[in-house]
Amino acid sequence: MKFIFELSKEHKTLPAAEILACLRAEKINYKVIESNEDVLVVDTDVKESNIKKLASRLSLTFYIDEMLFSCPPSTIEIKKYAIENHIKKNGSIAIRCKNRSNTIDSRPIVQTLADIYSKERRVTLENPDIEVRGLITNSTAYIGLKVSEVNRSYFENRKAQHRPFFSPISLHPKLARVMVNLSAIKKGETLLDPFCGTGGILIEAGLIGARVIGSDIEDKMVEGCKKNLDFYDITDYELFCSDIGDIAKHAAEIDAVVTDFPYGKATTTKGEDIRKLYERAFENISCVLKENGRAVIGLSNKDMLPLGEKYFSLVEKHGFRAHRSLTRYFAVFQK
Ligand SMILES: C[S@@+](CC[C@H](N)C(=O)[O-])C[C@H]1O[C@@H](n2cnc3c(N)ncnc32)[C@H](O)[C@@H]1O
C-alpha cells in the first residue's frame, strides 16, 4: 500500500528525514516512491494502525493519506485516473484540496473528484467516513484517502513561555521533537540529554514514551527541568547536575543522545572555549552511547562537525536559519 505524507515545507530536508527515521524506529519496511519538498510517498505493507501511530509522533507533516493516484494536475488527467481508481470503502464522503500551486485553480479539480467519487454517497463535511484529499502542486496532483492528521497545535501549546520554568534558550517544541525523531528512539528506550537546560528535548522524548535522563551544569536548570517534566506528567525520568565530563559516572548503555550544545551567547559555556567544550562533549557522549546508537546534536557552527566525526560517523546534517545572525545545524551521528 502506498502512503502520501503531506509535508509542512517548513524546511527543505527535515520533514522527510523525520519520517524516514520514524519508519526505522517503528521497524516498518518501506520503499521511497517519491520525495520532494511537498510530499514523501512510500510503499509499505504496514497496517493502517501503525501509520496512525507514526502520525502521533511526527511534527513536520500535516496529513498522511492512503494513495489513490498521482498525475499531472489537469482535470482531464484527474478524471481519467479517478475513474480507474475506485474507493472500496462504503460511507459518507468529503473532498478536500490543498492547493500549493500558484498557477492552477483547484476548484474544477475538486468538482471533478466530487463528480466521480460522491456518486451514490452522502456528502458531508462533518465527520465523513471517507475524506478524499488532493494536494496540488504546479507539476502534480496527489490524490489519496486521509488516514491521519498530525495535531500540530500540541506543539504550539508547549512553547517555552507556557511552561512553569521558562528560558528563551529552549528550542521550539516542533524542532525538539524533530531532533528526538531523528534519533530513531523507540518507546521504552532510554534517551539522554546531557545539556538539558529547561528540558525542551526531554519533554518531547518523554511524550513519545521514551525513558529520559537529563543533566546540566547549572543547578537551577536541573530544578527547572524537573518542574517542566512534572508539568507534562512525564514520570519515567532521572535528572542530575553534572559537568559534561562526568556523565559516565551517572549513565551508561544509552540508546540515543539528543542534545542542543551551548553556543556561548544566550547559553553559557561557563567561560570554556567552545571547541574544547565540544571536544569533551563528543568524547563523553561516545562513552555512554550504545554501539550503533544515534547522537543528534544541535550546533551553531558547522566547522565543529569534524570534532564529532572523530568518535562517530556522520549520517546526515540539516542547516537552518534560526534568526538573521544565527544558522543552526542538526547533525545526526551514529556510533
Ligand atoms: C542550549 S542550552 C540547552 C537548552 C535546552 N535544550 C532547553 O530546552 O532548555 C545548553 C545548556 O548547557 C548547559 N551547559 C553549559 N556548559 C555545560 C557543561 N560544561 N556541562 C553540562 N552542561 C553545560 C547550560 O547550562 C545550558 O542549560
The ligand as an ORCA input file, in Angstrom:
! r2SCAN-3c Opt
* xyz 0 1
  C      21.440     25.356     24.513
  S      21.184     25.092     26.208
  C      20.113     23.744     26.245
  C      18.679     24.147     26.073
  C      17.708     23.020     26.282
  N      17.627     22.152     25.115
  C      16.320     23.531     26.682
  O      15.312     23.044     26.127
  O      16.226     24.402     27.529
  C      22.709     24.435     26.781
  C      22.778     24.086     28.261
  O      24.102     23.571     28.509
  C      24.452     23.857     29.852
  N      25.930     23.744     29.977
  C      26.895     24.634     29.635
  N      28.129     24.149     29.868
  C      27.953     22.886     30.365
  C      28.856     21.859     30.774
  N      30.178     22.036     30.760
  N      28.333     20.686     31.201
  C      26.978     20.484     31.233
  N      26.076     21.447     30.883
  C      26.552     22.625     30.440
  C      23.890     25.256     30.080
  O      23.673     25.467     31.465
  C      22.587     25.214     29.243
  O      21.481     24.941     30.063
*
